[in-house]
């Protein structure tokens, strides 16, 4: 067995075990309220960081102004509770129009 196959098998078993622990320990382990707050805040911070890197960078450098402007349009539409399809299309149209106008 090659090392790659062994690593894949170990990761598969670990992933399965990790997923099994949640339902198995549900109701048996009680996290303090402060820990739950920190986990929720950590998830939000992680998602914002992922959004920022995806919106602002491309190939290790700045992505230009069109993409962040499109993300901003999408964020405003989402904040105004527009349907998901409208949010996605609005962001895409805004980005495409800016790129067509010569804004990188």
N, C-alpha and C positions, 0 to 999 in steps of 0.2 A: 504494500500500500504506500502510495507516495505521501509526502509531507502535506501537500495541498489537500488531498482527500481527507487526511487525518484532521487537519485544521477545520475543514468544512464540517466534518462530523462532530467535532467537539463544539463548534459554534452552534450547530443545529440542536444538539442535546442541551446546551446551555440556554438557548433561546426557549426551547420547550419547557425546561425547568423553571425559567424565570416567569413564563406566562402561567404556569401551573401554580406557582406560589400565591398569586393574587387571589384566585378563588378559594384556595385551600386555607389561607389565613384570614379571609374576610370575616370580620366579626370577632376574631380571636385576639387581634392586635389592635390596640387603640392608640393612635398618635395624639400627642398633646396638640391643643389648638394652635399654639405658636408654630409648631412644626408644619401643620397643615397650611397655615398662612404663608410660611416661607416657601413651601413647595408650590403653592399657587403663584406666588410672586416670581419664583424661579422659572416657572413655565411661561409666564408672560414675558419676562426678560429674554428668554431663549427665543421665543417667537418674534419679538421685536428685533433682536439681533439678526435673525435669519432674514427677516423682511428687509432690513437695512442693507445687509450685504448683497442680497439679491437685487435690490432696487438701485443701488449706487455703484456697484462694481461689475466689471466684465473683464475677464482675462487678467486679473490682478491690478487693474487700473480703474480710473473713473469711467463710468458708462456713458457720460454725457448728460445733457439736461433734459432730453426728451423722455427718457425712461422714468426719472424721478417725478417729472411733471405728470406723466400718465398714472403713476402710482398715487400721486396726490389727488388726481381726479377720481380715481377709483375709491380712495379713502373717503373723500367727501361724499360720493354717491352712497357708499356703504353706511356712512354716518347718518345720511338722510333716509336710510332704510329703503333704498332702491332694491329691486329684485337682483339676484346674483348675476343673471345674464346681462342686465343693464350695467351693473358695476364692471364686469369684465369687458363688455363691448365699449363702454365709455372710456375706460383706461386704454384699451387698444386703439380706439379712434383718435384719442388725444395724442398718444405717442406717434401714431402714423402721420397725423396732420403736422405735428411739429417736425418730424423727420422729413416730410415732403417739402416743408417750408425751408429746409436747410439747417435746422437746429439739430446738432449732433446728439 
